[in-house]
Amino acid sequence: MKYAFTIIVPLYNERENLERLDQVLSGYLRKSAMQPACVLFVDDGSTDGGSALLEEICARQPDFFFLRFALNCGLSAALKAGFDVCTSPYVGYIDADLQTDPDDFHLLLAPPRA
């Protein structure tokens, strides 16, 4: 078990958000309350050409990984696939458009107060 925390990011035709995801999530991993942490992208059969860019991003980020569906199967299937392959004891997920700030994970992962 290499990672303590995995962030699952389901994607479908999110090419325009991939560079921002790279930047924001790589920054978050450096300061995550749970160390070490990683990101698992689940490409739900995207058709916008983002799959190649996602591959490039994951190749240069050692803690980024991806799964790719051949066909669009929907959000539930993408999340289930991510949970099925995840081995870390803590798992969260975030939308690819970053409507939620990854720093919100700190609220969930903070140590209990005495």
C-alpha positions in Angstrom: 0.0 0.0 0.0 2.0 2.9 -1.3 -0.5 5.7 -0.8 -2.5 6.8 2.3 -5.1 8.8 0.2 -6.4 8.7 -3.3 -8.4 11.3 -5.1 -10.6 9.9 -7.8 -11.4 12.2 -10.7 -14.0 11.0 -13.2 -13.7 12.6 -16.6 -15.8 12.8 -19.7 -14.8 15.3 -22.4 -12.9 17.5 -20.0 -9.9 18.3 -22.2 -10.2 22.1 -21.5 -9.9 21.4 -17.7 -6.9 18.9 -17.8 -4.1 21.5 -17.5 -5.8 23.2 -14.6 -6.4 19.9 -12.9 -2.7 19.1 -13.3 -1.7 22.3 -11.7 -4.2 22.4 -8.9 -4.0 18.7 -7.9 -0.3 18.5 -8.1 -0.2 21.5 -5.8 -2.6 19.8 -3.4 -0.7 16.6 -3.3 2.4 18.4 -1.9 0.3 19.7 1.1 -2.2 16.9 1.6 -3.0 16.1 5.2 -2.7 12.4 4.3 0.8 11.6 2.9 1.6 10.2 0.5 -1.4 10.9 -1.7 -2.2 10.3 -5.4 -4.7 11.1 -8.1 -6.6 8.5 -10.1 -8.3 9.9 -13.2 -11.1 7.7 -14.7 -11.6 8.7 -18.4 -15.2 7.6 -19.1 -14.8 7.2 -22.8 -14.0 10.8 -23.7 -14.2 11.8 -27.4 -12.7 15.3 -27.2 -9.1 14.2 -27.7 -8.3 14.7 -24.0 -7.2 11.1 -23.5 -3.8 11.8 -25.1 -3.3 14.9 -23.0 -4.3 13.0 -19.9 -1.7 10.3 -20.7 1.0 13.0 -21.1 0.1 14.6 -17.8 0.2 11.3 -16.0 3.5 10.4 -17.6 5.1 13.5 -16.1 3.4 13.4 -12.7 4.6 10.4 -10.7 1.6 10.3 -8.4 -1.1 10.6 -11.2 -2.6 7.5 -12.7 -5.5 6.9 -15.0 -8.0 4.3 -16.2 -9.7 4.6 -19.6 -13.1 3.2 -20.6 -13.5 2.4 -24.3 -17.1 3.7 -24.2 -19.0 6.2 -22.1 -20.5 4.2 -19.1 -21.5 7.1 -16.8 -20.4 8.7 -13.6 -21.4 5.8 -11.3 -19.4 3.3 -13.4 -16.4 5.6 -13.5 -16.5 6.0 -9.7 -17.0 2.3 -9.1 -14.0 1.5 -11.3 -11.9 4.0 -9.4 -12.9 2.6 -6.0 -12.3 -1.0 -7.3 -8.7 -0.4 -8.1 -7.9 1.9 -5.3 -5.7 0.4 -2.5 -5.3 3.4 -0.1 -7.2 3.4 3.2 -8.7 6.9 2.4 -10.4 7.8 -0.8 -12.2 11.0 -2.0 -13.4 12.2 -5.3 -13.7 15.5 -7.0 -15.3 16.8 -10.2 -13.0 17.5 -13.1 -14.3 21.1 -13.4 -13.0 21.8 -9.8 -16.3 23.2 -8.6 -15.1 21.9 -5.2 -11.7 23.0 -3.9 -9.3 20.1 -3.2 -8.3 21.9 0.0 -11.8 20.9 1.4 -10.3 17.4 1.8 -8.4 18.9 4.8 -11.7 19.4 6.6 -12.5 15.7 6.2 -9.0 14.3 6.8 -8.0 16.5 9.8 -6.9 14.7 12.9 -9.6 14.5 15.6 -9.4 17.2 18.2 -8.7 16.1 21.8 
